[in-house]
């Protein structure tokens, strides 16, 4: 990188790609897949989310992954953002909780307060 202008162009391209990846999506689910998350079962959580989305035939939600969120004691961590609303971070979301989480938060628009982790 040689200039501030080059950095701006990189940022614009990244934002454009992010926008295209979520184009038409009403929500985004992100699973933390850092080493601590994987050790705690995040792969099984991700698989359960993808299976549940397929089972319910939900196609307007982007499912993605990120690295460590710095909340290792709450792994596996899942974040859900519906539209432009605030991101909700859930902790200890193993595969057995996925169906309930999808049903309540995505289908019925009722975030599960008792599973939320305060990040700020």
Buried (B, 14 or more C-beta within 10 A) or exposed (E): EEEEEEEEEEEEEEEEEEEEEBEEBEBBBBBBBBEBBBEBBBBBBBEBBBEBBEEBEBEEBBBBBEEBBEBBEBBBBBBBBBEEEEEBBBBBBBBEBBBEBBBBBBEEEEBBEEBEBEBE
